[in-house]
Amino acid sequence: MAIKQVSAGSHHILTCADEYPQITPQWFDPQWWQEKGAVTGQAKGRGTTLFLDVDGEALVLRHYRRGGLPGKLLDDQYIFGGLETTRPFKELRLLSAMRDQGLNVPRPVAAHVQRSGLVYRGDLITAMIPESQDLHAVLCRQPLPEDKWFATGVAVARMHRAGVYHHDLNVRNVMIDSREEIWIIDFDRCDFRAGDKWKTRNVARFLRSLVKEKNKHAGFHWQQSDWNAFLEGLQSV
């Protein structure tokens, strides 16, 4: 996947979408999209993620924000140590490399960094996974068949085999689309790593998220046999 960089003043954009050669700093301004009537929805986490309709294609615009105590102090500001160390640039390059390996992750469109002295703010645009929902939403309604738990294990195993560490592998960052294919999302603070110990921690984190939701919601459709099917898929690759 070809990647190119464009800089204009304090704005630095990394793009790997040939169909959008006209990407400018305005693309990362939520108000600009609102005025164009292109915002189709939003989701709130640490910040606000906008869903966009750009010439008939569904895109996702995410602004990077800190969580926890640092978030209360610095909100969306990060220490600048070079463009290639910024969260948006690192996540776009990681997604691009994963897509090149055939992994089911969001297609990156563009990353944006706005530098101001020693700090920067950043954004990322990706293509939306069509007709998809996260496993949390699914499991709040109905059980997931064992073959899909097996497929989820395979998806995680393929990510690990590619050497990709996921910083926050949880039930909300695993998606299933209308064709029942499994996707993994949110690769902020993720990277390529050697060794195997971190893979066990990734899997343990995913299990904790499932147990947590099961304890919070009596109607959360997850049980031990589902986890066994996941582990079988994980060990099959």
C-alpha positions in Angstrom: 0.0 0.0 0.0 1.6 3.3 -1.2 2.0 5.9 1.5 2.8 9.6 1.0 3.3 12.5 3.3 2.2 16.1 2.8 3.0 19.0 5.1 1.5 22.5 5.2 2.7 24.8 7.9 2.0 23.1 11.3 -0.1 20.4 9.6 1.4 17.0 8.6 -0.7 14.4 6.7 0.1 10.8 5.9 -2.2 9.2 3.4 -2.4 5.8 1.7 -5.7 6.2 -0.2 -5.1 6.9 -3.9 -8.8 7.7 -4.3 -8.4 10.7 -2.0 -5.5 12.7 -3.3 -7.2 15.9 -2.3 -7.0 15.4 1.5 -6.3 18.7 3.3 -6.2 19.7 7.0 -10.0 20.5 6.7 -10.7 16.7 6.5 -9.8 16.5 10.2 -12.1 19.3 11.3 -15.5 17.9 12.5 -17.2 21.3 12.0 -16.2 21.3 8.3 -17.9 17.9 7.9 -21.0 19.1 9.8 -21.3 22.1 7.5 -21.1 19.8 4.5 -23.9 17.6 5.9 -21.6 14.5 5.7 -21.8 13.4 9.3 -24.0 10.3 9.6 -23.4 9.5 13.2 -20.9 9.4 16.1 -19.6 7.3 18.9 -18.2 8.5 22.2 -15.3 6.9 24.0 -12.4 9.0 25.4 -13.3 11.5 22.6 -15.8 11.6 19.8 -15.6 9.5 16.7 -17.5 10.7 13.7 -18.9 8.5 10.9 -18.8 10.2 7.5 -20.3 9.8 4.1 -17.7 10.9 1.7 -18.8 10.5 -2.0 -20.8 7.4 -1.0 -18.0 5.8 1.0 -18.4 5.4 4.8 -15.4 6.7 6.7 -14.5 7.1 10.3 -12.8 10.1 11.8 -11.2 9.7 15.2 -9.5 12.4 17.2 -6.8 11.2 19.6 -7.5 11.9 23.3 -5.8 10.8 26.5 -7.6 8.7 29.1 -7.4 8.6 32.9 -5.6 11.2 34.9 -3.4 12.4 32.0 -6.5 13.0 30.0 -7.8 15.3 32.6 -4.6 17.3 32.5 -3.6 17.2 28.9 -6.8 16.2 27.1 -5.7 15.8 23.4 -2.1 17.0 23.7 1.0 14.7 23.3 4.7 15.3 23.5 6.2 15.7 20.0 9.3 13.5 19.5 9.3 13.4 15.7 6.5 12.7 13.2 7.2 8.9 13.0 6.7 8.6 16.7 3.3 10.2 16.8 0.3 8.0 17.5 -1.6 8.8 14.2 1.5 8.1 12.0 2.3 4.9 13.8 -1.2 3.6 13.7 -1.6 4.3 10.0 1.6 2.6 9.1 0.8 -0.4 11.3 -2.7 -0.8 9.7 -1.2 -0.5 6.2 1.3 -3.2 7.0 -1.4 -5.5 8.4 -3.6 -4.9 5.4 -0.7 -5.9 3.2 -0.5 -9.2 5.1 -4.2 -9.8 4.4 -5.4 -9.2 8.0 -9.0 -8.1 8.7 -8.4 -4.6 10.1 -9.8 -1.2 9.0 -8.4 0.2 5.8 -6.4 3.3 6.7 -7.1 6.5 4.7 -5.1 9.3 6.3 -3.3 10.4 9.5 -3.0 14.0 10.7 -0.6 15.6 13.1 -0.8 19.3 14.0 2.3 20.4 15.8 2.5 23.3 18.2 6.0 23.6 19.7 6.7 20.7 21.9 3.2 19.1 21.6 0.9 17.9 18.9 -2.7 16.9 18.4 -3.7 14.1 16.0 -6.4 12.4 14.0 -6.9 9.3 12.0 -9.4 8.5 9.1 -10.2 4.9 8.3 -12.7 3.2 6.1 -15.7 1.9 8.1 -16.1 -1.9 8.2 -19.4 -2.3 6.3 -22.5 -3.7 8.1 -20.5 -4.6 11.3 -21.0 -4.5 15.0 -18.7 -5.3 17.9 -19.0 -8.5 19.9 -20.2 -6.7 22.9 -23.3 -5.5 21.1 -23.9 -9.0 19.7 -23.5 -10.8 23.0 -25.8 -8.5 24.7 -28.6 -9.8 22.4 -27.7 -13.4 21.6 -25.1 -16.1 21.8 -22.3 -16.3 19.2 -22.1 -19.7 17.6 -19.1 -21.8 18.5 -17.7 -21.7 14.9 -17.6 -17.9 15.2 -15.7 -18.1 18.5 -13.3 -20.5 16.7 -13.0 -17.9 13.9 -12.3 -15.2 16.6 -9.5 -17.3 17.9 -8.1 -17.7 14.4 -8.2 -13.9 13.9 -6.3 -13.2 17.1 -3.8 -16.0 16.2 -3.2 -14.5 12.7 -2.6 -11.1 14.3 -0.1 -12.6 16.7 1.6 -14.7 14.0 2.2 -11.4 12.2 3.9 -10.1 15.3 1.3 -7.5 16.1 0.8 -6.6 19.8 -2.7 -5.2 20.6 -2.7 -2.8 23.5 -6.3 -3.2 24.3 -7.8 -6.4 23.0 -11.3 -6.5 24.4 -14.8 -7.5 23.5 -15.5 -4.0 22.0 -12.5 -4.1 19.7 -13.5 -7.3 17.9 -16.1 -6.9 15.2 -18.3 -9.2 13.1 -19.7 -8.2 9.7 -22.8 -9.2 7.8 -20.8 -12.0 6.2 -19.9 -13.2 9.7 -16.2 -12.4 9.2 -14.2 -11.4 12.2 -12.3 -8.0 12.3 -10.0 -6.5 14.9 -10.0 -2.7 15.4 -8.4 0.2 17.4 -4.6 -0.2 17.0 -3.6 3.0 18.9 -0.5 2.3 21.0 0.0 -1.1 19.2 3.1 -2.2 17.4 5.2 -5.1 16.0 6.9 -7.2 18.7 9.1 -10.2 19.0 8.8 -13.1 21.4 5.6 -14.7 22.8 5.0 -13.5 26.4 2.9 -10.5 25.3 0.6 -12.8 23.3 -0.4 -14.5 26.5 -1.1 -11.1 28.1 -3.2 -10.1 25.0 -5.4 -13.2 25.4 -5.7 -12.8 29.2 -6.9 -9.2 28.6 -9.5 -10.4 26.2 -10.7 -13.0 28.7 -10.9 -10.4 31.5 -13.1 -8.2 29.3 -15.5 -11.1 28.7 -15.6 -12.0 32.4 -16.2 -8.3 33.3 -19.2 -8.0 31.0 -20.6 -11.3 32.2 -20.4 -10.1 35.8 -22.0 -6.8 34.9 -24.9 -8.1 32.8 -26.8 -11.3 33.6 -28.0 -11.5 30.0 -24.5 -11.3 28.5 -24.4 -14.5 26.3 -21.0 -15.9 27.0 -19.9 -19.2 28.7 -16.9 -21.4 29.2 -17.7 -23.5 26.1 -17.4 -20.4 24.0 -13.9 -19.7 25.5 -12.9 -23.3 24.7 -13.9 -22.8 21.1 -11.9 -19.5 21.0 -8.8 -21.3 22.3 -9.2 -24.0 19.8 -9.2 -21.4 17.0 -6.2 -19.6 18.6 -4.2 -22.8 18.7 -5.1 -23.9 15.2 -2.9 -21.4 13.4 
